[in-house]
Amino acid sequence: MSQVPLRALLGDPEAALALADKVEPDLDRLDRHRLDVQRAVPLVLLGRHTEAVERCTTAFPALGDDPRCHAGGLLSRGLAYVFLERFGEAAADFTRSAGIARSSGFTHLAMLAEGNLPFAAARRGDIPAAFASYQAAEHSLVGYPERLAAMRVDFAQALVEARLPNEARALLEQAVPVLAASNAQVALSDARLLLAQVELLTGDPYQAEQTAQTTHTELLTQSRARWAPLATEIILRARLAQSDPPHLVPADLLTDLYACADELATTGWPTQADSLRLLAGRTAKHLKDRAAATTQLSRLLTPRTRPIVRHHAQAVLHHLNGNDTASMASVEAGIATFLETISPTSAQGIEHPMIMGAAEIRAHAIRGAEQLAAFGLKLALSRGNGHGVLAWAERWRAVVRGDFNDGAPTIGPTCLVEFVRHEDDLFAVVAQHDTCELHKIGSYSDITEATIRIRYQLRRRNLRDTEPRSEHDTGRDTEPNIERGTGPGTGRKTEPGTGRGTGPGTESIPEADLAALDALLMRSLRLNLGPITIVPTGSLHTLPWPLLPSLRGRPVSVHSHAGEPPAAHKTDALVIAVAGPELEYAKAEVQRVVETHKNATAIPATKKSVIEALESAGVLHIAAHGMFSPRSPMLSNITLDDGPLMAYEILRANRMPPVVVLSACEAGMAHAPMDGVTWGLAGAFLERGARCVIAGVVPVRDEEALVLMSRFHELLAVGHTPAEALARATHETNIPGFACFGSGD
């Protein structure tokens, strides 16, 4: 009986169930109920979640005084509940399991139950709670590497579905070697399969193919043939992503795509089969294989196909036949079905629309809607109409955010420049007064490289000193860390003392590179004077926009989407200021802030004080060390006296000040895995309701922050908007590195 879960975890859940059937006749009544609890382990691994719940529920009343079996059964039933999306019951089972196990001395079992709480929280879409419980569980599982690795894999699975692939990859790369060393074969192959998927999502198709190849071999060795097509799908998608140029896709790769879609359908993966067939049909169309494209796409025009995929296939077929009007109508119909499927009534009480999609079906729906909205954007670009492109660019961003208000973007009185891209082509839509024009900019990859160079030079300027000025200067890092793919290129952080430097820079602002990029991005657009809102795409989220020559001295707001114009800033709002530890000038900066405003106060630099300040402040100013984590943006943080305030903790706040000022290193940096969302410190404040965040986008020198922020608050106090105040303060002091995010007007 004890071998049943062990055989399942070692890679053969079918054999584990066969063994259970074999030994059952020789067991008495009580042991048969214990066996049912053991059966739940292979049943969950095989996806038979309802049966696992029923077996455990029936067994519990008969277990009597057997706390270990009862706690283990609650743990297994909790996992089954998670996959059935009965999240409240899952959390109750995990909590009860942990309580029974701890009171009975089974500490290890209690830690397993507690370790599944972040998995359940992330699957239901509560990312802040998931990160909090994960941090606690990770601490409690120190000394149990295999269980810690398993917990990381479960959490990574939920993070993928919650649209945080970079976070998931960081966890999986820690977990896989431990599972391999532990010989946990099923858990290892599941982790590798997920890692391959995440490597593909994060722009690393070569590594994704290698990982999926290994996984495919492992799955067949474990007699898990039903799962093998999932690895094949990743291999084929990775090979397709590596085709350079895309129009030279080998014919045998197309044939393999068709065959894999058929295999996925016959082995019980219809959602994955339809998605791959849609990709195969679109690829055939791109290669001008009209007959194959029509055949594959037509197979998706059946009632059993998910509506979002069916409408997408129909839209591509209409486009193939030259009827773009009908094609756009199919796209519109598909988006409408998405909005019906992912509606507030089906969101199960999730408060954060940006982190919708925790459950697998919702995740597939959102990914399908993104692809369909992207196709709508492609059609709009082909028409060359600025209004149409802006509408579809905003609709794409709204789908990514899980925004259920599918209305047209509201254009305020300021000039709006929204950047969009199709493959490597970058475009800008300029909306000002009553006009909306579309401009082709150039190569997105070339502009990304220029952005990285500029950030690197600004980092060198702000991190390299002629001589140390304080004891905190010793840990500064002056080398760049260029991220792969479309994520941000950022510098490493070592000790907290690197958050704000204190010495004068030896290098000037990279004027030549800024002027060249400005000529590409802005000067060709014929912009009117006055405030401007910029909606970037991809790596352009990391560009220090206020430093472009044509934008200097001009109020610039950087937003993830075209939002509604806010109310005017109130000069009598309560200003609360915080000075973090280990900074020479932070207290002086906070004192200047308090002295400048009529209604201002300083508070202790503790997490409790700062979180309480969110409830009452009109302006919150934090002068502290900041750390941006490009691989795990939700672990970006601000250093306070009692430890770091994490980005995920900010998402738990009930209320936000309209204006937040983060006088800290790279606090404005963000990872934008897709247009419409930006993860990081500034993004967390904006997501929870702040209207505007002023933050550093490069390392910040301590004494320069004091000068710039003193002038910024002087201007803010006399009625200038945040964007105006930052623009004038930056121009007058010639201190670069800060930007205004959100609605700065």
Stockholm file with secondary structure:
# STOCKHOLM 1.0

chainA/1-745         MSQVPLRALLGDPEAALALADKVEPDLDRLDRHRLDVQRAVPLVLLGRHTEAVERCTTAFPALGDDPRCHAGGLLSRGLAYVFLERFGEAAADFTRSAGIARSSGFTHLAMLAEGNLPFAAARRGDIPAAFASYQAAEHSLVGYPERLAAMRVDFAQALVEARLPNEARALLEQAVPVLAASNAQVALSDARLLLAQVELLTGDPYQAEQTAQTTHTELLTQSRARWAPLATEIILRARLAQSDPPHLVPADLLTDLYACADELATTGWPTQADSLRLLAGRTAKHLKDRAAATTQLSRLLTPRTRPIVRHHAQAVLHHLNGNDTASMASVEAGIATFLETISPTSAQGIEHPMIMGAAEIRAHAIRGAEQLAAFGLKLALSRGNGHGVLAWAERWRAVVRGDFNDGAPTIGPTCLVEFVRHEDDLFAVVAQHDTCELHKIGSYSDITEATIRIRYQLRRRNLRDTEPRSEHDTGRDTEPNIERGTGPGTGRKTEPGTGRGTGPGTESIPEADLAALDALLMRSLRLNLGPITIVPTGSLHTLPWPLLPSLRGRPVSVHSHAGEPPAAHKTDALVIAVAGPELEYAKAEVQRVVETHKNATAIPATKKSVIEALESAGVLHIAAHGMFSPRSPMLSNITLDDGPLMAYEILRANRMPPVVVLSACEAGMAHAPMDGVTWGLAGAFLERGARCVIAGVVPVRDEEALVLMSRFHELLAVGHTPAEALARATHETNIPGFACFGSGD
#=GR chainA/1-745 SS CTHHHHHHHTTCHHHHHHHHHHHGGGSCHHHHHHHHHHHHHHHHHTTCHHHHHHHHHHHGGGCCSCHHHHHHHHHHHHHHHHHTTCHHHHHHHHHHHHHHHHHTTCHHHHHHHHHTHHHHHHHTTCHHHHHHHHHHHHHHTTTCHHHHHHHHHHHHHHHHHTTCHHHHHHHHHHHHHHHHHHTCHHHHHHHHHHHHHHHHHTTCHHHHHHHHHHHHHHHHHTTCTTTHHHHHHHHHHHHHHHCSSGGGCCHHHHHHHHHHHHHHHHTTCHHHHHHHHHHHHHHHHHTTCHHHHHHHHHTTCSTTSCHHHHHHHHHHHHHHTTCHHHHHHHHHHHHHHHHHHSCGGGSTTCCCGGGCCCSHHHHHHHHHHHHHHHHHHHHHHHHTCHHHHHHHHHHHHHHHHTCCCCCCCCCCSSEEEEEEEETTEEEEEEEETTEEEEEEEEEHHHHHHHHHHHHHHHHHHHHCBSSCCSGGGGGCCCSEECCSTTSCCEECCCSGGGSEECSCBSSCCCHHHHHHHHHHHTGGGCCCSSCEEEECCGGGGGSCGGGSGGGTTSCEEECSSCCCCCCCCCTTSCEEEEECSSCSSHHHHHHHHHHHSSSEEEECSSHHHHHHHTTTCSEEEEESCEECCSSCGGGCEEEETTEEEEHHHHTTCSCCCSEEEEESTTTTCCBCSSTTCCBSHHHHHHHTTCSEEEEESSCEEHHHHHHHHHHHHHHHHTTCCHHHHHHHHHHHHTCCCEEEEECCC
#=GC SS_cons         CTHHHHHHHTTCHHHHHHHHHHHGGGSCHHHHHHHHHHHHHHHHHTTCHHHHHHHHHHHGGGCCSCHHHHHHHHHHHHHHHHHTTCHHHHHHHHHHHHHHHHHTTCHHHHHHHHHTHHHHHHHTTCHHHHHHHHHHHHHHTTTCHHHHHHHHHHHHHHHHHTTCHHHHHHHHHHHHHHHHHHTCHHHHHHHHHHHHHHHHHTTCHHHHHHHHHHHHHHHHHTTCTTTHHHHHHHHHHHHHHHCSSGGGCCHHHHHHHHHHHHHHHHTTCHHHHHHHHHHHHHHHHHTTCHHHHHHHHHTTCSTTSCHHHHHHHHHHHHHHTTCHHHHHHHHHHHHHHHHHHSCGGGSTTCCCGGGCCCSHHHHHHHHHHHHHHHHHHHHHHHHTCHHHHHHHHHHHHHHHHTCCCCCCCCCCSSEEEEEEEETTEEEEEEEETTEEEEEEEEEHHHHHHHHHHHHHHHHHHHHCBSSCCSGGGGGCCCSEECCSTTSCCEECCCSGGGSEECSCBSSCCCHHHHHHHHHHHTGGGCCCSSCEEEECCGGGGGSCGGGSGGGTTSCEEECSSCCCCCCCCCTTSCEEEEECSSCSSHHHHHHHHHHHSSSEEEECSSHHHHHHHTTTCSEEEEESCEECCSSCGGGCEEEETTEEEEHHHHTTCSCCCSEEEEESTTTTCCBCSSTTCCBSHHHHHHHTTCSEEEEESSCEEHHHHHHHHHHHHHHHHTTCCHHHHHHHHHHHHTCCCEEEEECCC
//
